Amino acid sequence: MRNIGIIAHIDAGKTTTTERILFYTGKSHRIGEVDDGEAIMDWMQQEQERGITITSAATTCFWKGCQINIIDTPGHVDFTAEVERSLRVLDGAVVIFCAFGGVEPQSETVWHQADRYEVPRIVYVNKMDRIGADFFAVVEEMREKLNARAVILQYPIGKEAGFEGLIDLINMREIRWDKKSLGANMIYSDVSEDWKGIALKWREKLIDQLSTYSDEITELYLNGEDIPTHLIKGVIRAETIKRNITPVLAGASLKNIGVQSLLDAVVDYLPDPEELPPVIAHNPKTEEEVKVERKKEGPPLALVFKIQSDREAGDLSFIRIYSGTFKKGTTVYNINKKKKERINRLLRMHSNRYEILDSASAGEIAVITGLKFSQTGDTLGSEGRQLVFERMNFPQPVISVAVEPRTLSDMDKLKDCFNILAKEDPTFMAKEDEETGQLIISGMGELHLDVLVTRVTNDFKIDAKIGNPQVTYRESITRAVEHTEKYHKVIAGKDNDALITLKVEPLPRGSGNRFSSNVRDPSIPEEIIRAVERGIAGAFSSGIVYGYPVCDIEVTLIDVGYNPNTSTPFAFEAAASLGFDNACRKANPILLEPIMKVDIISPKEFVGEVINHLTSIGGVIVSLDSKPAVEHIKAEAPLANMFGYSTTLRSITQGRATFAMEFSHFAGKEGQFS
């Protein structure tokens, strides 16, 4: 079995490659094209209309006696949460690079996500038939930008329009793909005299790289003996799984070249779940780390990594099973929520279709229907062995829009709809503005919100008015202040008193908020300290001057005035909230705005205009990287100035430049609180 994800920058050819895989493995009987809106894996109406992948789709196929569970992920940075939760549960990944674009910005992001989850991977350099394709330049970029130890397993025969096949450097043969059978039939031949010299040179480089990891290969090589294929493949497999090397293959998926070789590499070099080390879980009571063996015989344990709403089946909970077996019709225990759940049905997904299973065991990716309490990141298991997997971390939304239903009767429908979307997507948030009564939704970018709003109107059939995008600001302070807050209120004839001294001080950007107590007096009940902490936690989200959430502030409780007769937890919670607000107002509060990391790929002739426009809207150029036909500009710019940037960039560059943008950090906003 192989659990793999296909990850890459937008437009590198992930979905096109997956469509070929489904065709050659017999899972589909025709090739669905992304450009025609007919890709099987892009099943959502919006994906077909926009020609992009929005949600990660799972499917299963079989190749050479091996079950391959595939997750096709989005490439757009706004949907990075889909990639994050897919990588969390995968055993291996196929990273696709465009032979023309090379290591693009989002490719770097997904590569580092895969590093974080220790996912072994192989690289497929796609679009070798494109003008400007350069296989070796991509490999060099991998080494420079990603610090990857790339091992080339195939040499391309020709490039651009002349790309016709590959030289397999392990078996020393040429492979070509028959056009009449849409690439299903492969033609093998000995390496021709024209290519023999260069093929031997690159095979020698391959053997030289592998000899670092194998004494047996070194000995055979030095003695001038033949090195058996099974030994070469065994070393590549072992070192790929250890993440010491990254095998590199080439192809042109749209022209049906190279996909079967990629499937062979998935089977040959990526791990079976049982080959991987035990997965780490935690005992929620003791916080101890526990190693969970990946065995079908053990107690059941699985991670819910995605929720998808289905009108007919209800919530579909995607799970990765790490231990034991789950059976339909049985009860399972949600360890995070401390609730029993019933497995109504067990499914294996094929994009938006499914087959019903009786059971699913360790190593598999399956879908459960009927779970009422489970959310993304929850651990399912048994009451007898309560262990939890580490929860996934998702970035905070930085862009918001106001949404109003056309009629009051639609308000409840809209709230229900947002609850469903929030359950599906951890980077989507919805809240009601207390002053205006508007519903405010927040997401990762303009495209993300546009997709969600379109789902509200098209999928849920709710007619709503949409406001203009707004930036989600933060508030903080610039100096340390001590403040004493006295609170007194008579409720139902009873005095409620509290007296506290707080110290607030700024923390470095990105540190988050912290609360600590220096009060060590044993006569003060623990519930009083907890009440102060609750009051501070509530104040963190309610802001200082403008009501935006606060960040990077440390609050220390220095002293407490406690009277056993009149002091109540309620009074201390209220005093903490008021005291925090008053202390922060004295501590020179500042407004922080989100600064975005902007990556632009532009033809060389437009670079001057692109840079001039970026600096005119407050952007700062971080670096400029020259490639053969294009320039890669890295910059930082305030999000407030980047709305509608895609339209501006298209007009400056005659539609030939592309850009990606993601949140970088919060920084002080100019001209505020004057």
N, C-alpha and C positions, 0 to 999 in steps of 0.2 A: 504494500500500500504506500502511496505517496500523497501527502497533503501539501499542495503547492499554491502559491499566489503568483499572479502575473502583475508586476508593478513597473511603473515608468512615468515619465513626463507625459503631459497631454500630447496627443497626436504621434506618439512613437509607434503605434500599431498594436496595442495590447489586445483590443477586442477583435481586430482583424486576424491576429495570430490565433486567438482562442477559437474563432469560427473555423479556421483550418484544422485545428486539433480535433474539434468535434466531427468534422467531415471525414478526416482520415482514420479516426478511431471507430467510425460507423455509428456515432451517436446521432448525427443528422445526415440527411440524404441530399442536402443541397448546401451550398456555401452562402451564408447570409452576409451581405455587404453593409458596412457602417454607412457609407455614402448614400446608399439607396434607402436607408432607414429600415433595413430588414435583418439586422444582426440579431441572432437568437438571444445573446447575452444582454443586449440592450433592449429589454422587454418593455420598460416604461415608455409611455407615449412621448414624454418630454425628451427622453434619451434619443428616440428615433427622430424627433423633429429637430433637435439641436445637434445631433451627430456626435454626442459626447456620452461618456459613462458617468452616471450620477450616483448610483448605488452599487455596492459590490454584489455580484451575482455568483452563486455557487452552482457547480455542476459536477457530475461524476462520469468518467469514461474509462475504458480499459485498453491497455496497450501491452502486447507481449506478456500476457498473463499477470499484469500488474494493475491494480485499481488505482486510478489517479483522481483524487478529489481536487478540483480547481476552483479558486476564487479569482475572478476577473475584477480588478479594482479600478476606481476612477483615477485619472491623472491630474485633474484640476486641483489646485492648492486649496480651494474653498471646501473640498470634500475630503480633506486629509484625515478626518476622523474615521472614514470608511477604510482607509489604508491602515491606519493605526490598529484598529480592532481586528482586521484581517491578519496582519503580521503577528499579532499577539497569540494567535492560535495555529499558525502554520509551522510546518517542519522544514520547509524549503521554499525558495522563491526563484522565479525566472525574471531577471531584470532585463527589460528591453531598452536598448539605446537606438536612436535613429542614426544611421550611417552618415547623414548629412548634418544633423544638429549636434551630435555627440552627447557629452554629459551635460544635460540642460538643468536649469535650476531645480525643478521639482524632482529630477532624477537624484540629485544630491540629497534632497530632503528624505526621499523614501529609502535611499541607501543607508542613511544614518539611523532611520527608524528600524531598519532590518538589523543594523549593528546593535542597537539597544536591546532588541529581543533575541540576539544571538542566532539569527536565521542563516543557515548555509544557503548559498545562491550560485546560480550559473547565469552567464550573460549571453544574450542573443542580440547581435548587431543587425537590426532590420533595415529595410529600404536600401539594400545595396544597389538597387537599380536606379535610384534617384540621381539627378545631376548634382555633382559635388560630393557624392558618397566617398568616404575615405575610411576604410576599415581600421587601418593602423593608427590613424590620427585619433580615433575613438579609444583604442586600447591605450595609447599614450596618455590621453586625458583621464582615463580610469586610474592610471598609476599616479598621475600628478594630483588630481582633485580629490580622489576617493582613497588614495593610499592602498589601492587594491593590488594584490599579487596576481595579475592576469596571466593565465596560461592558455595560449592559442592552440585549439584542437583542429581547426580547419583553415585552409588557405583559399580565399575566393578566386575563382577563375573569371577574370575580367571584372570590370566595374561599370557603374552607370548603365547606359543602354547595352553595353557589351557583357553585362553580368549573366553568365549562363550556367554556373554550377559551382561545386566546391571540391577541394582536395581534402580527403580524410587523412590527416597526418598520422593517425594511430595505425590504420590498416593500409596506408599508402595506396589509395585508389581514388579515382575521379568519380564524382556522383553528379548525374544530371537528372532533371525532372521532365517527364513527358507532358507536353502541353495538351495533347488531345484528351488525356485522362484527368485533366485539371491537376496535374502533379501527383496523382495517386500512384502512378508507375514510376519507379526509379531505375535509371540505367547506370550500371556500374562498369568501369573499365580501368585498365592499368593506367598509371600516370604516364602521359605522353612524353616524348623526348623534349618537347618545347618547355614543359613544366617540371621535368625531373630534377634539374639542378636546384631550382628554388624550393621545391618540395622537400628535398633531402636536407637543405640548409635549415628550414623551419622545423623539420622533424628533429634534427640534432639539437636545436634550441629547446624543444619540448622535453627531450630526454635529459638534457643538461639541467633544466629546472626541476624535473622530478627526481633526479639523482640526489638532490639536497635532502630529500625525505626518505630515500630507500637505499640502503647499502647494497642490496641485491642488484638493483638497476645499475648502480655505480660499478660494481664488480663486472657485470656482463658487458657494460659499455667499454670499460678500460681493456677488457680482454678481446674486444672486437667481435663478441658473440651476438647472435640475434636475441632481441628482448621480446619475450612472448607478449601478445596482446593482452591476455588476461592479467598479467603482472602490471602492465601500464595502467589498465583500467582500474585495477584494485588500488593502486597508489593514488590515482586521481580521486577515486571515491573516498578513500580514507581521509585524505587531506582536505577535500571539499567539505566533508562533514565536520571536520575540526576547524573549518574556516581559515585554514592556512593558505589556500589558493582559491582562485575563481576561474573555472573553465570558461573559455570564450568561443562562441559559435557565430556563424553568419547566415544570412538568408534574405529573402524578399518575400514576405508572406503574401502580399497582394498578387505577386506573380507565381505563387504556389511553389516557391523554392526554399528548401531548408527546414520545413516544419517537422518532417518525420525524423530528421537527425536530432532536432531539439527534443522530441519525445523520447528518442533512444537515450539522450543525455540525462533526461529527468529520471528515467528508470535506472540508468547505470550509475549516476553520481549523486543524486539527492537521497536523503535517508528515509528508511522505513521507520515509523514511529517507535518500534521496539529497539532500534539501534541507538536512539538518543538517550542521554543520561536522565535519571529520574527528574520529574518536575518538582519545583519547590512550592510548598503550600505552608500556611501558618495555622497554628492552633489559636483560635480567637480568644481563649481564656488566658493562656500563658504567653502568647506572642512568640512562642518557639517556632523555629523553622522545622518543617517535616519534609522528608524526601518521599515522594509518591512514585512507586514503581509503575511503569506504563504496561500493566498486565490486565488481560481480560478476566483473570480469576479473582482479582482483588475486590475490595468494596467499591461501589459505584461513586465516581467523582467526575464532575463536568463543569465547564465554565460557559455561562451564557454570554456570547460575544456580540449578539445583535438581535434586535426585535424588529419584526416587520409586520405591519397590519394587513390583514387580508379580509376582504368584505365577507367572503363565504366561510373561511376557516377561523376567523378571529385573529388573535395575536400568534404569529409564528415565532417561536423562540429558537434561534440558531445556537446549537451547543457544540463544543469540542469535548469529546469524552477522553479523559486521561487515564481512567482506571475503571475496571469492572464493566458491567453490562446494564443497559437500561431497556426495560420492556414496556410495550404499550399496555394500558389498562392498569398499571401499578402506581403506587404512591411514591413520590420522591420528596426529599426534605430540602427546602431552601435555607441554607445555613446562615446567610447574611440576614434574612428577614425572620428567621426562626418560625417558618410556616411550612405546613405540609401542603404539597401540590399533587394533583393527579395528572398523569400522562394520558391524555385522551387518545392521541394518535402520534406515531413516530413516522417521520417522512424523510426521504432522501430527495433533495431538490435538484431539478434540472432547469436553471434559470427561474421562470415563473410557473413551471410545471413540477409535478412531484410524483414519486412512487411511494406506496405505503410499505413500511417495514414492521416486522413483528418485534425485532430487537436491534440494538446497535451497541457495539462494544468499543473498548479502549482503542484509540487511534482514529476513530471515525468522526466525521462531521455530520451531524444530523439535525433535524428540526422537530421540536415538540409543539403540539397544540394543546391548549387547555390550561396553561399556566396563568394564574390570575395575579400573582404578586411579584413575579420575577422581572428584573430589569437588567440592562446591559452591565456586565461586570459581576453579577451574582454567581455564587457557587452552589451547584446542586449535588446532593449526596445522600447520606443516611444519618439518622439521629445517633446511631451507634458510633460513628466516626466523623466527628465534626471538624473539618479542616476547610480553610478558605484560601482561594488563590488571590494574589495581589490584584487590586482593582486597576483598571486602565485609567490613565490620566489624559484628559482632553483639554485643548486650549480654550480660554474664555472667549465668548463672542465679543466683537469690537464694533459692530455696526447694527443699527436698529431702524425699524420703520414702525409707524403707527398704523394700525388696521382698525377700521370701523365697519360694522355691518350696516347695510342699507336700511334694514328694519330692526327694531328692538327685538322682535321675535327670533331673529337669527343670532342674537348675542350668545345664548346658551350653546347653540350649535357650533359657533365659532370657538368658544372656550373648549368644548369637547374635542373639536378638530385639533386645536393646539396641544391638548393633552396627548392625543395620539401621536402627533408629530414629534413632541418632546420625548416620548417614550422610545420612538424609533431612532431619533438623532440626538446624541448627547451634547452636540454643539449648538443646538437650538434652544432658546429660552423664550418664554412668554410671561408677561406680568401685566397687571392692571395698574395704570397710573392713578394714584389716590386722588390727585387734584383734578385731573381732566376727565377721568373715567375711561380714557382710551386704553385699548389693548396695545402694548408695545412688544414687538417680537424682535429678537436679536439673533444674529448669525455670524458666520465667518467672513462674509464678503457680499458684494452686490449680486453676483451670480447665485450664491447660496440662497439669499433671501428671495431673489426672483423666482427660483425653482420652487421654493416653499410656498410662496404666494400663488403661483400658478397652480400648484396642487390644491390649494384651498378653493380656488374658483372652479377648476376643471374636475378634479377627482371627488371633492366633497360637495360640489355644486352650491357653494355659498357665495352670494353676491356681496362683495365688500369693497370699500374705498381704501386705497393704499396711499399713505403719506410719502413724502420724500425721505430718502435715507438720512439718518442722523448718526453722528459719531457718539459712541459710548465713552464718556470721559471718566476719569477717576479724580479723587481729591487726596491730598496728603499735607504734611506740615514740613517746615524747614528748620525749626529749632526746638530744643527741649524745654518743657514747662512743667512746673509742679502746681497743682490746684487742689484746694479743699472744697468739697461740696457738702452742704448741709441740707437735709430733706426732712420736711415735717408735713404730715397730712392726717386729718381726722376722717376716718371712714367708719360709718355705723357706730359713732360714739367712741371709737377706739383710736388712740394715738398710734401713728406709724412714724418712727424716727429712724434716721440714718445719718452717719457722719463718716466720710471717707476722704483720704488724701491720695490722689493719683499723680503719677508722673508720665507724661507722654513725650516720646522722642522719635525723630525720624530714623528710618532704616535705609540701607542702600537699595536702589531700585531693583525690583524683582525678588525681594526677600519675603514678601507677604506680611501679614499682620501677626503680632504675638501678644499674649497676655501672660503675666507672671505675678505672683504674690510674694511680698517680703514679710507678710504678717505671720509671725510664729507664736503668737500668744495662744496657749492651749485653752483659755477660757472662751475663746471666740469659736462658735460652732462652725463646722466645715460647710454647712448649708449656706451660711452667710457669704463665705468666700465664693461658693458656687453661684450664688445669686448675683454677686458683683460681676463674675465672669460672663454670666448670661446677659446682663445689661450691656456690657462692653461688646459682646459678640453681635447683639442687635444693633448697636450704634455703628459698628463697622460698615454695615450695609446701608445705613440711612444718611451717610454723608455729613458734611460740616456746614458749608455755605449754600451749595446748589443742590444738595441731596444725592449726588453721585456716590457710589461705593468708595470707601477710603482704602488706601493700600500703603504698604511699607511703613507701618506705625507700630512701635512697641509701647504697650501700656503696662505700667508696673503699679500694683496696689501697695502703697507705702504704709498707710496707717488706717485703722478702723476705730471709730468711736461706738462702742456697743453697750446698750442698756437692755438687760434681760427682760424688763417689763414692757418696754415700748418698741424695741427694735424688731423688725420683721423682715423676712427675705424679700417681700414685695418692695419695702421701702429701700432696701439696699440695691435692688435691681434698678429701680427708678433713679436713685442717686447716681449709680454708675453711668447710666445713659446720659443724664443731664451733665454730670461732671466731665465726662469724655467730651461732650459737645463744647462746653465752656472752656476746657483746657485747650482744645484744638484751635478755638477761635483766637486764643492768646498766642498760639505757637506759629504765627505767620502762615496761614493755610495757603496752599497753591492748588491750581487746577492742572491736572495732567492729561495730555492728549495722546492717543495711540499713534505711534510712529511705525510705518510699514516698511518691510524689506521689499524693495522693488527690483525685479530682474527683467531686463529688456534685451531681446535679441533683435538687432536692427541691421539692415544692409548698410555697408560702409558709407555710401553717399549721403545717408540721412542722419548720421551720428551727431553732427554739429547741431542740427535743429532740435534733435531729441534732447540733447544735453542742455541746450539753451532753455527749452521749455520747462524741463525738470527743475532747473535752478530758479526759474521765474515763479514757480509755485512752492518754493521753500524746500525743494529737494536737495540732498547732499550726495554727490557722486562718491562712492566708496572705492570702486575699481573699474577698470576698462580692460577687457580681455579680447585680443584679436584672434579671430578664426579665419580660415581661408576666404570665406565669402561674406562673413557677417562679423559684427562686433557685439560682445556681450557686456552690457552696462549693468553694474550693480550699484544701487542707490538706496537711500533712506528718505522717506517723505512723510509729512503729516497726512493721516487718512482723510481729514476734512477737505484737503485740496486734491484728493485723488478720485472723487466721484466723477463718473463719466470719462475717465482717462482713456478707456479703450477707444472711444470715438475720436478723441483728440489725436491719439497716437496713429490711428488709421489714416486720418486726414494729413498728418505731417509726413507719413512714410508711404503714401499711396497704397495703404492696406498691406504692406509687406513686412511690417514688424509685429512681433508678438511680445506679450509681457505676462508675468506672474507676480502676484503680490501676496505677502503673508505678514501677519503681525510680528513685530520685532520687540518693541518695549514701549513703556510710557515715559514721556518727558514733559517738563514744565511748559505750559502754553504761554505764548507771549501776551502781554497787555491784559492781565487779569486781576481781579480783586483790587483795583486801584482805589 
